[in-house]
Amino acid sequence: MTASSKQPGDLTALTSLKGVGPRMVEKLARLNLQRVQDLLFHLPLRYEDRTRIVAIGGLHHSDRAVIEGVVEHSAISFSRSGRQRRRILMVHLADGTGAIKLRFFNFSKAQQEKLSKGKRLRCYGEVRRVTNHLEMIHPEFSEILAQAEAEAVEKQTLTAIYPATEGVHQLTLKNLIDQALALLNAKDSNFLIDYLTADDLINIPAANAIDLKSAINFIHRPPPEVQVAQLEQGQHPSQQRLAFEELLAHQLSLQQLRQKIQSQAGEALSDGAELLQAYIKQLPFELTTAQKKVIEAVQKDIAQPRPMLRLVQGDVGSGKTVVAFAACLMAVKSGRQAAVMAPTEILAEQHYQNFSLWAEQLGLTIAWLSGKTKIKQRREMLQIIKNGAANIVVGTHALFQDEVEFKHLSMVVIDEQHRFGVHQRLALKNKGVSAHQLIMTATPIPRTLAMTAYGDLDVSVIDELPPGRTPIKTVVLPEVRRPDVIQRVAAAIAEGSQVYWVCTLVEESEVLQCQAAEETQLLLQQQMPAFSIGLVHGRMKSAEKESVMQQFKNKEINLLVATTVIEVGVDVPNASLMIIENAERLGLSQLHQLRGRVGRGSAASSCVLIYSQPLSKTAKKRLAVMRETNSGFDIAEEDLKIRGPGEVLGTKQTGMMQFRIADILRDEALIPVVHQAAEKIVKQFPDLAEPIIRRWLSGAEQYGEV
C-alpha cells in the first residue's frame, strides 16, 4: 500500500468549495487551512448545547443555555462613560418558572422592535448573576412566530466552536466544514483515507476502536444525547481515535528528523581521553557515577560519523557544567571549536568563570560574547573566534548573531535550552556544519513529555547529587511573619552562614523589580545594621554584578538581596538560607531553581517562601509541592500538571506541543502504543508517514529540529 495513490483529500483545493475565492483562501491560510482535508482536522475548541431549552428558573451563573420566554417589558436606559452617554436596551424575559434580564449595548430600531413587549423569543447566551437577578449580555435571539417553531428543536447536534481569525467567523467555518463533511460522507467517497485501520495495520488497537470517518463526523457534529461535560473530559472513543493519530503524527515527524540527522555526514571526534584525565585530576572533587555515565555516552556518540543529539537532564546542583566542559574538551582535542550558550548574562558569566579557571590549567583559550560586551573587546573576541585561536566560546544569545563566524565549530552545548526560542537555537546549530549538540536542562522533563517532545534525542539523566549535599528544608510563611523571618536571617548570619533574599514583583518591568530590590536592601540594612548587605539586579553593569558576587563568594557580604537574576548558575557553598518574597508569583520550576542556590555545601540549608494573601488554588498547590519535596523530577511532574507541556518546554510561543485534541497528561496511556505504531510505520510502511504528518502538523515539523 502506498500513500501517494490514496490522497484525494490532501489534493482537493479549498477553491472547490462554495464561497471560497482568492481573498478567503488568504484568510483561511492564517488558520493553517490550505486544503479541504485541513477543514476536517480543524477541530473544535469547545461545544455548546443548543439542543435543549432550559427553564429560566433552572439557570445558574456561567451556564450557556438556550432559553425561551415572553418579553414582559423593555426600556432604554443611559449610562455615562467619561463624557459620553451610552444607550442600553434592557429586556425582561419570563417563562413561568422565572425571569431574566437581557442587556444590549448595540441595537438597531428593527432589533428594538423585535424585543418589544409581548414578543416570544428564543435566546442563547451566557448567564451572569448580578446581585439579586440573572442577566444575559447580547444573547443571540430569534422571534418565535408560530407554535410549530416553538416545538421545533433548534439544533440536531451540539454546536462546535472553532478556532477563528479576523474575517473567518464561526458561521463561515461551520459552512465550510459542512461542505467538507458532505464530501466525506458522499456515497462511495474516497475523500479521507484511514491509514491506521487498513488491513496491514490492524494490530494497532487504539486505532481500531472507531474508524476515522465516524470519529471525524462525531467530533464536528456530536449527537444531542452526548453531554458537553463528557466531551470536555476527552475520553470518548472518537476523541481518543483522533488523539492517537495526532500523537502519532508528532512522533513520526520526530522519527523522520532522527533519521535525517543520522543520515547526515557528521565529523567523528576524538574521545579526548588524555585531556579529560588532566581536567578531572585538577577538580577538587570526585565525579559522581551519573556524571561518568553521561561523559561516556557523549564519547560514544561523538565517535560516530553523524551528529550527536543528546539531552542531559540533571537536577539543580547535580554537576551538569562539569559534563559540558568535558564535552567541549572532546572537540578541542580534535582541533575543533566548541560553543556554550546560556540564556542569561549571569549564568553565561558563571560558565565563563568556571571554564576559564579549568582552561587556564590546561593551556586553553576561552572567548566571551554577550550583548553587553564592549565594542573593542567584541572585535577582539570575533577575531579569535574566526581565526580559531579561541578553543571554546561562551556566551548568551549574542553567539548566534550573523557577524559571529567560527573557524571550525563542531560541538554546541545549549544550557537551559527551553528558554531559547526555536529559531535562536537553530541559528547557532547552523553555524557549525553538522555540529554535535549537547542540550542541558536543570528543569527535569517528565518521561511522558520527553518521549513526546524529544523523540529525536538521546536522553541522559544525572540522577545523583554530589556527596555531602543535604536536603533543603522548605518553610512557607505569610507576609505578616516577616519580622520572624528577619530574626531568623540575623541568627543564621550570626552563626556564620550567608543568606540570599530574593525580591519578585508581579510587574514585568525590570525597572520596578530593581527598585523593589533596592528598597528591600535599604530596609534590611536599617533593621540589621551590623551586617554587610549586598545587591544584585538586572540593570547593573556586568562588572558591578561580578564584583558583588565575588564579595559574596569571599564572605565579605553576609546577605545578598537580588532579583531572580540569581535563579541559575550561582554557586556559593557557604550560603545556607534562601528567602523568597512573593513566592506565590513564581512558577514551580523557578522556585526550585532559586532554592537550588542553597544546599551546595555541607551545612543544613533552608528556604523560606513568603507569600501574600489571597492565594489562588494554583499558588497554594505550588507552595505545598515545594514544601513537600526536593526532587526536581517530582516537581517537574507537578509543574506539567499545573502549567501544561507548552509552558514547561518553553515552546508555547512557537506553536510546538499545542495539540488540537491530544493531551499528553490525559492520554499518557496511549504514548507507548504510539511509539510502537510509529516504529512499525517507519520500518514497514514508510510511505504512510508523510501523509499522516502533513494531515496534523501542516509545516510545524521544523520545530522538531532543535
N, C-alpha and C positions, 0 to 999 in steps of 0.2 A: 504494500500500500504506500503510495507517495502522496505527500501533502499538496504538491503543485497541481494535481489533477482534481483536487477537491476544495477549491477556494472561491466559489461564486460569491459568497457574502463578502469576502475580502476585496473582491474586484468591483463590486457594484458601487457606482459613483453616487454621491448624495444628490446630484442634479437630476437623477432619475425620479426623485420624489416630487410630488406636487408642492409648490410653494418654495422650492429651493433654487434660487438663482445665484449668480456670482457674488452678490453682496451678502446673502445669507450664508454661503459657503465660507466666506471670510469670518463671519461671526461665529459659526459653528467650530471653526478651526481653533478659536480661543478655548473651547472646551475639549480640545483634542479629538474632535469628531471629524473624520475625514472620509469615511466610507459608511455605507448603510449599516454594515455589521457593527460599527462602533456605537450606533444608537442602541442596539440590543444590549450592549455591555456598558451603557451609560446608566448606572444603577441608581435607584432612589436613595436619597439621604434619610428619608423617613416616610411614614404613611399617615394619612388622615382618614378617619372613618366617617364617611358621609352617607352611609347606607342606612343608618338608624336615626329616627327622630327622637331626640331626648326631651323628656318633660322638663320644663323650666325649673320646676320645684326640685328636680334631681341633680341640678348642676352644682359643680364645685369650682373653686378658684383654680385657674390654669387648665381647666378642661378645654378641649377643642371639640365642638359639637355642632350638629345640625339641630336647630330648634324651629318651632312653628307656633305662630300666635297671631293675635289681632292687635292692631295699634289702638291703644286706649286714648292717647293724645300725643301730639308732637308740637314742639315750640322751638323757636330760635332764641338763643341767649348770646351774650357777648362776654368775652374775656379780654383782658388787656395784656399785651406782650410788649414791654417797652412803651413806645409811643403809639403803637398800632392797636386797633381794636380787632379782635378776631371773632368771626361768626361761628357758632356751634349749633348744630341741629341735634336736639335731644328727643329721642323717640321712646315712648314707654310701650313695651310689648308684653302681653299676658296670654296665658293658655289655659287658665283654670286651675293649674297646680302652683302657679307662682308668676312673678313679673320680673322683667329685666330691662335695663336702660340700654339703648343703642346710641352711641355717640359718633357724630360725623363732623369732621372739620372742613372737608372739601365736598361740596354738593352743588348740583345744578337745580334749576327750577323744576325740571322734569322729575328728578330724583326726589325732590321735596314733595311733589305731588304723589309719587308712588308710596311715600312714607307717611301719608296723612291719616287722620283718624278713621277707623273702620276698615282699613286695608288689612287683608290677610297675607302674612309674609312667611317665607321660609328663609332662614338665615344660617350662615356658617361663620364661626369665628372663635377667638379665644376668650374665655370667660375670665373676668377680673373681679375680685371682691374689693369694693371701695366703701370703706366704713361699714354702713349697715345695708348696702344693696349690691347687686351684681350688675356688671356692665360688659358690653362688647364694644370695642372701638373699631369703627369702619368694617363691620362684618360684610361678607358677600351676602347679597339678598336677592330674592325674586318674589314677585307678587303671584299669589295663587288665585286664579280667576274661577276655577271650576272644581267641583267635588272630586272629579276623576284625577285632577292634578294633585289634590291633597292626599289622595290614597296611593298615588304612584310613588315607588321608591326612587329616590333621586339618582342613586348610583348602583350599579350591579356589582361593582368591585370596590375595594378600598382605593383611595386616591393616593397615587405615588407623588412625592415631592422630590424633584431632581435638582442636582447642582445646575445653576443657571449663570448667565452672564448678561451684560448690557446688550439689549436688542434681541435676546433669545430668552423669552419668558416661559413660564410653566405651560401655558396653553400651546405655545409653539412647539415646545418639546413633546408634549403629550400627543399633539397631532402627528409629528414626525415619527415618534415611536410607535403610534398606532399603525402608521403606514408600513413601518419595518416589520411589525408583528404580523400584519396581513400577508406580507411576502413570506415570512417564516411559516405561516400556517396554511398557505395555499396548497391545494391538492398536488401531490407528487413533488412537493418543494424539496429542492436540494440546496436550499439557501444557506443553511447553517450546518457545518459538519461537526458531529460529535466525535472528536478524535479519541476520547477515552473509553467509550463503550463499544468501539469497533471490536470485532471478534478477536483480533490479536492481543488486545489489552484487557480482556475480561477479568484478569486476575487483580484488578485494582478495585477492591470492594467499595471504597469511599466514592468512587465514580459510578458505581452501579446502583446506588440507592434510588436514583431517579435519572431519567435521560435529560440531556441538555435542553432540548426543545421545551419539555414540560417545565423544567426549572426556570427558564427564561420567561415563559408565559406567566408562571406563578409570581415571580419577582416583580414584574411590571404591573400585573393586574390581579392581586390576591383576592380570592373569593371573600364575600362579606362575613362568612362564618368564622374566619380567622381573626383572632384578637390582635389589635395593634401591639399590645404589651408582649404578646408571644413573638411577634416579628422582631421587636426590639432586642430580644434575647439572642436572636441569630441562630437558633437551633433547628429551624425547620429543615427537612431534608433538601429542599430546593436551595436554601441559603448555603447549606453545608456543601452541596454539589458544586456551586459556583465558587465558594471559598476555597475548596480543594484545588480547583483549576487555577485560580488566581495565585495561590501559594506555589503551585507547580510552575506557573509561568515565571515567577521570580526566581525559583530555584534553577530552572532551565537556563535562564539568562546568566546566572552566576556560573553554572557549569560550562556554558559556552565561553564565558570570559576566561575561566580557568584553562580551558583547552587552548584558547587563543594565546594566553600568556605562556603556557607551557610549550606551545609550538614556536614561540619567538626564539631567535638565536640570542642567548644571553652569554655573558662572559663568566666563565668559571674562575673563581678566585682562590688564592692560597688560603689555607685554614689559619695562617698567621701564628702557628704554634709557638715559635720562639719568642716573637714579640708579645704574645699573650702571656707566656710564662713570666717574662720580665715585668709585665704590668701587674700580674696577680701577686708577684713576690713583694712589690712595693706597697700593696694595700695593707692597712693596719688591722685587717680582719680576715677571717676565713670565708670563702664563698659558701653560700648555702647549697644544698643538693639541688634545689629547684633552679638556682641560677646556673649551676654547672650544666644541668639538662638542657636549658634554653640555649646556652652558648654552643653546646654540642649539636643541637638541632640546626642552629644557624650555620655552623661549619659544614654540616652535611648538605644543607640547601645550596650554599654558595659554591660548592664543589661541582654542582651540576651546570651544564651549558645552557641554562634557562634562568630567567629572573626569579629570584626568591620573592614570595609574598607571604610574610608571616606576621600575625598579630600576637603581641605579647601582652597578656593581661596580668597585672600584679597589683595587689592592694597597696595602699599608701605605706611607704617605708619598706617595701619588700626588696628594693635594690635594683630597679629597672635601669637606672643611669649607668651602673657598672656593666650591665649587659649591653647597653647601647654603645659604650666606649669600646667594648670588646669587639662588637660587630664592625665598628669603624676601623679598628686595627687590622682586621682581615683585609679590608680594601687597601689600606696603607701599605701593608706587607706586599701586596701585589703591584705596588707602584701606582695605585689609583687614588682618587679623592673620595671623601665621604662628606655628606651634609646632614646636619641635625637641625630640624625645625621645631620650635616650640611656640605655643600660642600667645604667650605674654612676655613682655620685656623682662620681668623679674625672673621667670622660670628660665628663659633663654640665658640670662646673665648667670644664673646659678649653674647651668650646664657649662657655660663658658669657663667659669671659675674652676669647677671640678676638672674639666677636660684639660685646662691649661696647666693645672697642678700635676696631673698624671703625665701629660705630654712632655712637660719640661724634663722630667727624669728619663724620658725615652728619646729625647732629641728631636721631637716632632714640632711642627708649626700649626697653631690653631688660628684661624681667622674669625673675626666677629663682625656681624652685619645686623643692624636693626634700623628701624625708621628714624631713630634719633641719632644715628652715627653722624659725626661732624663731617663736613664736605672733604676736608683734607684727608682725614683718616679713611673715609669711604673710598676715595680714589686709590689710596694705598692698598686697601683690602681688595677692591675689584681687580687690581693689577696682580696681586699674588694668587688670587683665585684663578684668574685667567691663565697665568703662566705656570700654574701647578706648584708654586712654592708653598702654598697652603695645603697641608695634608688633610685637615678636617675643617669644615666651615660650620660655625654655629650661628644661629640667628632666629629672627621672627619671620613673619610673612615677607619681609624685605628680600628673602632669599629667592623668591620666585619672580622678582621683577625682571623685565626684559634685559636690562643692562648687565645683569649678573651672568657672566659666562664662565663655565668651568673648563679646565683643560681636559679632564677625563673623570667625570663623576660616575662612580659605579656602585655606591651604597647610599641609600637615602633612609634616614631614621626620622620618623614623624612622631613627636610626643604629644600626648593628649589629642589624638587625631580627631576625635569627634568635635573639637572646637573649630576646626578649619572648614571652610566651605569646600564643596566638592571640586570646584574649578581651580581653587588655590592649590589643592593637593595634586591635582593633575598637572598643573603648570610646573611644579617642582619635579615631579616624576619625569616629565618630558624633557628636562634639561640633561638628563643622562640617558644615553641610548640603552634601553632595556636594563636600567639600573635595578639592582636588588633593593627591595623595600622591607624595612623592619618598622612595623607600626606598633606603638606602645600606648597603653591606656591604664590609668590608675582608677578608672571607673569600670569595675568589672562588669562585663556584659553577660546577662543570664544566658544559659546554654541555649534555650529556645530561640532567643533573639540572635545569638551568634550564628546558629545554624541557618537562620532565615536571612540575615543581613550580610553575613560574611562567609557564605558558602564557597566563595572562591579563594579564601585564605586558609593557610595552615595556622592553627591556633596553639599557642603555648601558654601555660599558666604558671606564674610564680606564686605558688600557694603556701609559701613558707616565709615567715618573718625571721630576720637575723636573730641569733641567740641573745638573750638578755633583755629583749623587749618585754615590757609588762603591759597588760591590758589597761586601757584608759577608762577610768570611772567617769560616767556622764551624769550630771545633775541638771534638772530642769526647774527653773525658778521664775516666778512672776517679777515684773519690774519693781513692785513695791519692796522686794527683798534686796534691792540694790545696795543699801548700806551694809547688809550682811556680807554681800559679795566683796565689797571694798575691804572689809575687815579680813576676809579670807585671803585676799590678794596680799595685803600688808603682812599677814602671818607667813605666807609662803615665801615672800621676799626676805623676811627676817631670818628664815631658815636656810637661806642661800639659793633658793630657786629663782628662776626668771619666768616672766608671765607675758602672754600675749593678750591684748584687749582689742577685739575686732568690732569696728563700727559698721553698721549697714543702714541704708536708708531705702525707703520704698521708691523714692525718686530715682530715675535713671541717670540724672545729671551727675557727672563726675565732680563738677564744681561743688555741688551741695554735699556730696559724700565727703569730699575733702574738708569742707568747712565743719561738718559734723565731727570728723576725726580731730581737727584742730581744737574745737570747743571741748571735746572729751578729754584731750590731753591736758588742757588748762585746768579743767575741773578736777581731774585726778591729781594733778600736781599740787593744787590747793589743799586737797584732802590728805595727800601723802607727801608732804614737803621734804621728808627725809630721804626719799628715793629718787633715783635718776629715771626720768620717763622720756622715752624717745617717740618719734612719729614717722610713719612711712605712709605715703599715699601716691596715687597715680599721677598727680600733677607735678611731683618733684622731679628734678633732673636726675638722670641715671647716677651721676657721681654722688649726689646727695643721698639717694636711696642706698647706694652701695656703702657709703660712709657710715650711715646709721646702722645698717645691717651688720657691718663689720664690728662696730662698737657693741652691738647686742651679742654677737658671737664671742667677743672678747670679754663679756661680762661687765662692760663699762656702763651698760644700760640695764636697769632692773626690770622695767616694764615697757613693752613696745605697743603703742597704740597704732592701729593700722586699719586701712580699708581692706577689702577682700583681695587686694593685690598679693597678699601673702598666702593665698589659697594653696598654691602648689610650689614645690621646689625648695622651700626654705628649710634648712637643716641646722637646728641649734639644740644639741643633745641636753643642755642644762635647763632648757625651758620645759617646765612640767605642769603648767597651769594655763588653760586657754579659756578666756571669757568671750562669748559671742553675744552681742546685743541684738535685739530684734530678730532672734533666731527663727521666729515664725515666718519671716520674709524670705528665707533661703530654702532652696531645694535640698533633698537628701544628699545628693552627690556632693554639692558644695559644702554642706555641713560636715560631711565625712572627710572631705579633703582638708578643711580647716582644722578639724580635730586632729588630723594626722600630723600637724606641725608639732604636737607634743607627743610624749611617749617614745621619743627617739633615743633616750638614754636609759640608764638602769634604774632611775628614781621612779617611784609610783607617781602616775600622772592623772590629772583630772581635767574635765571640760565642763564648764558651766554655761548652759543655754538660758539666756534671759529673754523672756517673751512679754509682749504687751497684750492686754485684753482688748476686744474679744478675740478668741481663737476660732478659726474656721475648723470644720471637721478634718479637712486635709492637713492643716497645720498641726492639729492635735495628734493625728496619726503619725506624721513625720517625726515630731518630737518624741513620741512614745517609742518609735523604732530606734531612734538614736540612743535613747536611754537603755534600751534592752539589748542591743548588740554592737559589737565592734567589728563584725565581719563585713568586709566590703561586698562580698558576694550576696549575703543576705540582704544588705541594704540595697544592692542593685535590683534584686528581685522585687522588693517593695517599691522602689523607685519606678520600675517598669509598670507596676500595677497602678500607681498613682498618676504618673505623667504620660504613659504611653510610649511606644517604641520610637516614634519620630523625634521626640524631645530628648530621650535618653541617648540616642545616637547623634544628636545634633544635626539631624538631616531634615528637620521639619521644613526649613526654608527651601530645600531643593526639590521636594516632591517625592523623594525616595521614602519607602515604607508607608506612604499614605495609601493604604489599601482601600479598594472600593467596597469590598464586602467582607474580606477576611479580617480576622482579629487574632493576632498571634498568641494572646493570652487565652481567649475563649477557645480557639481552635488548636491549642497546643497538641492535643492527641493526634491531629492529622499530620503534623510535621514529619515524624519518622516515616509515615507511609508516603508522603510527598517525596521525600528523599529517595525512597526505593523506586517510586514511579519515574522520577527524573533520571535515575541511573539506567533504568530499563529502556526509556525512550532514547537516551543518548547512545546506548550500545546497540539496541535492536531496531529502533525506528527513528533514526536521526532526522529524516525529512519532516517529522511531525513537530520538532522543537520550534522551528521558526514561526509557523502559523499560530501556535499557542502563545508564544511570546508576543507576537505582533497584536494578537487579539486583546491582550491585557495591558501591555506596557506602553504601546504607542510611542516608541522612541526614548523611553526612560531608561533603557538598558545601560546607557552611558554612565549612570550613577553607580553601577557596579564596579567601575574601573578605578576604584580608589582603595 
